[in-house]
Amino acid sequence: MTARLIILNTCWAALVVWASIMGYTQFVFTHDVSRISYGITALLAAGLLAVFLGRTAHLERLEVWLVTLGLIGNVVGFILALQHIDTGSLGSAEGVQRVAASLLAGMGVAFCSTLVGAVAALWVSTVAWVVGAKSEGV
């Protein structure tokens, strides 16, 4: 099981390295101004470390937490996107640009944190499957 776990995590790590080389991870973390993606990543790292230390009971809960944090980031992103909209400023080109910039910043948080949460949950799900911690009904 340890060899399979090492191979699986090496494949996931290779995917992260590839995404970093392509510039995707930098994009995700710079566009998540709420920094929720950092928390998700830290939680993922702590969960994976615990697996290598022989603890696996937390994996199903961790998977749910990662998805939930990603969805919380989604809600925070939409709040950020909508909080600075001033409909009175839509009469000028500058006002429209300010509103568009605010919307795009919020959407960056929403989509990037959701992406990080979903990928982290998928990683944990595959690890749980390899170590046998995944319930049959899930």
RACORLIN-V30817 format. One line per field, one symbol per residue. phi: phi as a letter, one per 30 degrees, with the letter a starting at -180 (. if undefined). A space follows every 10 residues. Layout:
BEGIN
phi = ???
END
This chain:
BEGIN
phi = .ddddddddd dddddddedd ddjdddeddd dcddiddddd dddddddddd dddjcbdddd ddeddddddd dddddedddd dcdcdcdddd dbdddddddd dddddddede dddddddddd ddeddddddd dicddddc
END
